[in-house]
Amino acid sequence: MESEGSSLPRELTTLNVFSVVFGSIIGWGVFTLTPVWLSSSGPWGVAIAAYLSVLLLLPIALSYNFMTVKHPRVGGEFEWAYVFLGRSSAFFVGWWLLLSYTSIIALNATAFPLWLKVFIPNAVDYIPIYIVGEYTVSLGWLVASSTLVIVFTVINGFGVRISGMAQTLVTFILISTGLFFITTSFLLGDVRNSWNPSPWSLNSTPVLSVFRWVAIAPWAFLGFNSIPQVIEEYRGKPAESVKALLTGLLVGATFYAFITVASTLSTPWDALTKVDLPTIYTAEKLTGQVGVVLLSAGALAGICSGINGFFLMSSRLAYAMALRKLLPESFSEINPQYRVPRKAILAVGLAALTATFLGRALLTRFVRIASFGVVIAYLFTGLTHLKTSETKLEKLISVATLANALFFLMLLTTLALELYEKVGITVYFIASLITYGIVKLKERKKRIYT
């Protein structure tokens, strides 16, 4: 069965779509960024911030749902901006989202060598090539990262049904191992360790501790907006997708909150800020090697779910932009056998593969810059929803979306982004103007000579 007016087959179930949402939200970060979050927010600062973030994201999520029902077309925010706000607005939205999605594919891929080092400490450190920031990029590191990108490029090339099944499988592993870690940590650990010496960051006030994490919520929950990108491949009615959207948000917040707190239950948490992987440390201390193996399986599943989920999103976005002639038209070609935009998938794979060569230090900066792009998408979604609102309730929700998006933008620029990241945003914005100018120039020449 195909979606009306589209060459894409409807093969994703509600469970598949939930897996894309949740699996994209909960990736490598919940396992590897714990020391950073503990230092900046403290255990309970993160927990409160995760649920507060969901409350702030709720009107944005509802705006996404309204727009998905009104205009259920591949491309999501890009397509809505194109239809209701114009071509230049659409290019701007698509440009930023492509950066967001592909940079996270690459960053998840570079988490794979870290995962390997848990079991084989020197597995990927052979033949150092160059240093970027504090990370040495070695041949082993590049081979491991590149292998994972190539694997998921191939999986996505075999059709959305295969990638949807793969996403559901790794999400099941992620959820089951995460619940095992949370349950055993609370049963065998000491909850007093999570507020000893303080529930909050030792370097800030309770309020600032909470809002430092809320500031990164656009990145942390990136993935809840995946449904519009794959809506033409969803078997159900567009309105039914809201169940997967809201459930994914709530379960995602629960995992962020309780995995962070659970990782502190083996020892007073201030000592864990100096540990590379507090989750693995706590699992080993409380449940031994069994816990380490299970949690490591969950971490690998999180890495894979992030890569696969963002592969789906970025390839469909590239496909939609190509349909509107804002990317090479070859990206809109559908493979006749597997019914996927294979050239768009290959382009995303090549971009992610290239990005892995930047190293984790620089990619981490790119992801923070990408958070800015996600907020831009929120703003344009709010604008399109406001423009198409049919009831007072819709207008109220769209205004709340705009207000909360601006609030996230304020938090991001004041609490999360450093000066050179703001410079990076400026450079990328200028690059978007230049690229759009080139696109317009080519279109003008084409009109003149035809």
N, C-alpha and C positions, 0 to 999 in steps of 0.2 A: 504493500500500500504506500502511495506517495502523498506528500503534502500538496495541497491544491496550488497549482501554479509554480511548482518547484520540481527540480530534478532529484531532490534528496528524498530517500525512502524513510517512512516512519517506522523505526525499529527500536526506539528507546522506550522502555517501560518507566513507570513512576519510580520504581526501585532504582533503575539505572540513573535516572535524573537526580534522585536524592544522593546517590553515590557520587555523581559528578559535583554536586553542590558541597556536600560534606567533605569528600575526599580532596577537593581543591582548597577548602578552608583550612583543614587540618593536614598540613604536610610535614615537612622536616622541622619547622620552627618550634613546634610544641616540645620536641625532644632535645633540640640542640641550642635553643636560645634562652633556656632557663636561667643560666648564670647572669645574663644581661638583664633579664626581666626582674630577677631577685634584687639585683643591685639598684635598678632604677625605680622599682615599685614595691618590692617586698611581696611575700606570698599572698597575703590577703588583699593587698593593693591590686595585684593582677586579677584575683578572683572577683572582686567587686567591679573592677574595670571591664572585665569580659561581659558581665551581665548588663552593666550600664551602657556599654557599646551597642548591645543588641537593642536596648530601648531607643537609643539614638538612631540606629539603623532601621528601626521598624517602619517609620513613614517612608523612608527611601525604598525599602523592600516592597511596600504596598504600592508605591508609584511604579516600580518595575512591574509588579503584577498587573496593574491597570493597563499599562502600556503594552504588555505582552498580550493581553486579551484583545485590546483594540487593534493592534498591528502585529500579529504573530508571524513575523518574518525574520529569517536568518540575518544576523548582524546586530540585533538588539539596539543598543543605544545609538550606534552609528546609523542604522537604518531609520530610526525615529527622527534623529536630527536631520537626515537627508530629506525626508518627506515633509516634516513640519517646520524646520528652521532653515533649510537650504544647504547647498553643496559645500560651501566653505566651512560651515559649522560641523557638518558630518565628517569632513576630512580631518579637522582638528580633533574631534572625539576619537575617530578611528586610529589616528596617528599615535595618540597617547595610550590607548588601550593595547595596541600592538606591542608597544614598549613594555607595558605592564605584564602582559601575558608571557611574552617570549623571554623576558629577563627572569621570570620566576621558573620557567622550564629549565633554564640554564643553571639557576641557583640550586634548584632541587637536584639536578644532575651532579653538581659539584659536592652535594652532601653525601653522595654514594661513596666516594673515597673515605670520608670520615667514618661512615658506617663500617667499611672494610677494616679500618684501623682498630675498631673495637676488638676484633677477633685476631687480626694479624697486624701488630703495631707498625711494621715497616713494609706493609704490602704494597703501598703506592708511592713510596718516597724515593724510588730509584731514579737515577739520571735527572738531577735538578736542571732546569732550563733557564728560568728567570724568576725574579722576585717582584711581586706587585703588592705594595703595602707591607703587611706583616706576614704574608703567605708566600711560601716558595712553591712555584708551579713546576712540577716535575713531569716527566714523560709518563710515569705510572699514574699520576693524578689525572692527566689528560686522557689517557687510554680508558681508565675506569669511567670518567664522566662522559666521554664521547660514546662509549658502548651503550650506556643507558639511553642516551638521546636516540641513537640509531635503532635500538630495540623498539622504542615506542613510536618512532617514525614508521617502522615496518608494521607494527600492530595497527596503527591508525590507517595505514594504507590498505589493509584488508577489510575495511568496512566498519560502519558505525556500530553494527551489532557486535562485532568482535571487541572493539574498544569499549563498548558499554558493558559487556560481560567481564572484561578484564578489570574495569573500574569497580564494578560491584564486588568482585572477588577480593581485590586489595582493600577495599573499604570495609568489608566484613572482617578481614584479618586485623585491620587497624582498630576497629571498634572493639572487637573481642579481646585483643591483647591490652588495649588501653583500659578497659573495664577491669581486667585481671590485675593490672598494675595499681589502679586506684583502690580497688577492694582490698588487696593484700597489704597495701601500704597503710590504709586506715585501720586494718585489723591487727597488724603486727608492729606498726610504728607508734610513735607518741605524738599526738596532735599538738602538744605543748611546744614542740620544736618549731612549729610553723609560726608561732608568735614570740619565740625566744631568739634574739633579744627584743624584737619588735614585729608587729604584723606588717609594718610599712618599711619603705626604704629607710636606711640609716642616714641617708644624705638629704632627705626632703621631708616636708610636712605630709600628713596623711592625704590631704586633698591633692597636693601636687603628685604624690606617689600614684594615686589613682589615674589622674589625667595624663601623666606621662605615658601610660599604656593606652589609654583611650586615643591618644594622638596617633598611634600606629594602627588603630582599628581598621581604617580603609585597606591597609595591607593585610592585616591578620584575617579579615573576613572576606578578602577578595576571593571570589568563587561563588558567593551567594547570588551574584548577578550572572551566573553562567547559563541559566535557563533560557533567556532570550536568544542566546547564540545557537542553541540546539533545538529551539521550539519547533522548527519545521520537521525535525526527525523524531518528535515525541508522539507516541501513539494516542495519548489521551487528548482531551480538550484543553486548550490553553488555560482556562480558568482552574482546571484541576491541578496544575503545576504549583499552585501556591502552597499546597501541602508539603511538597518536597522543599520548597523555598524556606518556609518558616521552621519546619522541623530541622533542616540543615543548620539554620542560624542558631537555634536553641541548643541542639546537641553540640555544635561547634563551640559555643560559649562554655558549655559544661566541661568539655574536654580541656579547653584552655585553662579554666579555673581550677579544676580538680587534679589534673596532671601536674600543674605547677605546685599546688599545695602538697600533693602526695609526694612529690620529689624531695620535700623538706622534712619528712616525718622520721627519718633515720638519725638525724643529728641536727643541732641548732643551725638554722639555715644560713647564717652569715658566713660560716666556713665553706658553704657550697658555692659561693660566688667565685671561688678560686679553682673550682673543679670544672673540667671541660664539659662533662655530661652528667649533671646531678641525677637525672632520671636513671641512668645506668648504674651509677654509684649506689643509689637508694635501693634499686632492684636487687643488686648483688648483696648488699648488706642485710636486707630483710628476707630475701627468698633464695639467695645463692645463685648458682649458675642457671638453674631452671628459669628464674625470673629474668636473668640477663638475656637468655636465648629468646624467651617469649617477647620481651620488650623490644629486643633488637629486630625481631620479625615484624613487630608493629611499626617500628621506625622505618624499616625498609618499605613496608606497605605504604606509609605516609609519604615517603619520597616518590614512590611509583604512582600513587593516586594523584599527587600534585602534578607530576609531569604529564600523565595521561589526560587529566582534567583540563589543564591549560593548553595541551595540544588540541583537544577538541575545540576549545573556545577560540584560540588564535587562528586555527585553520579555517573555521567557519567565518570569523571576522574578515580574514584575508579574502575568502571567497565572496563575501557580500560586497566588500570594497571593489573587487574586480568586476562584479556584476554592474556596479555603478561607474565603472571605468576610472576609478581612483587608484587602482593598482593594475599591473599588467593583466590584460584580459585572459591570458592563458591560465591564470589562477582560478578562473571560473569554470574551467573545463571539468566535466564529471567523467571519471573513469567508468566505461560502460559495464565492466564486470562487477566491480565492488561498489559502485554508485557513491563514490566520495570524491571531493575535489583534490585529487592526488597531487597535482602540481602545487597547490596551496600548502598541502601537508609537507611536501618535500622542501618548499621554501621556508616554512617554519622550522623544520628540522635543521636545515642548513644555517639559519640565523641563530638558533639555539646552540648548535655545534660550534659556531664561530665565537659566540659569547662566552662559552666555557673557557676559552683561551685567555679571557680577561682575569681569571682567578677569582676566588671567593671574596677577597677584600674589596675589589672594585665592583663586583656584582652586587654585593651587599649595599653599596652606595646606589647602584642603579635601581635596586628594588625600592629604596627609600624615595628616590626620585619618581619611580613608578607610582608610588602611593599618591603623589600629587595628581598624576594622570587619572587615577581612579576617582578622586574627588571631583575632577573636571567632568568625568562621565556622570557622576551623581547630579551635578549642577545642570547639565544639559538634559538629563532625564526629568529633573524637576521642571525645567522650562517647557519641555514638550508635553509633560503631563498637565501643567497649568494651562497651556494653550489649547489642549484638547478636552479639558474638564467639562463634564456635562452636569454635575450636581455641586451643591455647596460643599458636601463632604469631600468630593474629589479635589475641589479647590483648596480646602483646608489641608488635606494631605499633601498636595503638591507644594503649598507654601511651607509646610513643615519640612518637606524634603529639601527645599532650597535653603531654609534657615539652618538645618542640621548640617547640610553640606558645607555651608559657609563656616559653621562652627568647627567642623573637622579641618577645614582649610586653615583656620586661625590657629588651632592646636598644632597642626602639622608644621606650620611655618615658625611658630614660636617655641615649641617644645621638642620637636623631633629632627627637623632639618638643620644641618650645619651649613656654614657659609659656602663651602665649595659645592655642596649639594644644591644650594640655591643657584649658584653659578651654572651648574649642570642643567638645571631646569631652564634657565634663560637660554643657554646654548641650544638645547633641544627644541625650545620654542622657535628660535630663529631658524633652525634647520627645518622645522615644519613649514614655516613661511616660505623658505627658499624652495622646498620640495613642491609645495602647492603651486608656487609661481611657475615652476618648470612644467607641471601638469597642465596648467592653464595655457602656457605658451604652446605646448605641443597640440592642445586641442584647437587653438586659434589657427596654427599652421595647417592642421588637418582640414579645417573648414575652408581655408583660403584655397587650398590645392585640390579640393574635391567639389 
